[in-house]
């Protein structure tokens, strides 16, 4: 009595299907309150496009919980444009909330220092309610309630103290 190979294969396929459909997977992480999605140390994030490297960020440690990325001791470099350094950065939606020794330097000469700032990645605006100091082409600004549009190179501030240099004609 010869057993045909087709019948053996059909038998194993049926057994495999029965076992597959009988398995039950439970996602217990939501029930136990665990919401951490990512944890990392001494990491370099590199952003690339079809032309090459766009930016990179060096991060000492961080985590992502409930879609919110928190990074400590961050140094972010956008190639040929902006460098951002801070003790802590929280990235949520389109905003990066920077805190602790915030320094932003741009290739055009703009330099900003504060203890807290918010950078909107879509609009390119930097805002700070804290005390700050900023320099651009030898001009020095200090005050609070600072807003700077990186795309238009336009700044506004409250309680400002400024040293401005103008050109003689």
Secondary structure as UniProt FT lines:
FT   HELIX           5..22
FT   TURN            29..33
FT   STRAND          36..49
FT   TURN            50..51
FT   STRAND          52..65
FT   TURN            66..67
FT   STRAND          68..78
FT   TURN            79..81
FT   STRAND          82..92
FT   TURN            93..94
FT   STRAND          95..106
FT   TURN            107..108
FT   STRAND          111..120
FT   TURN            121..123
FT   STRAND          125..128
FT   STRAND          132..136
FT   TURN            137..138
FT   STRAND          139..149
FT   TURN            150..153
FT   STRAND          154..163
//
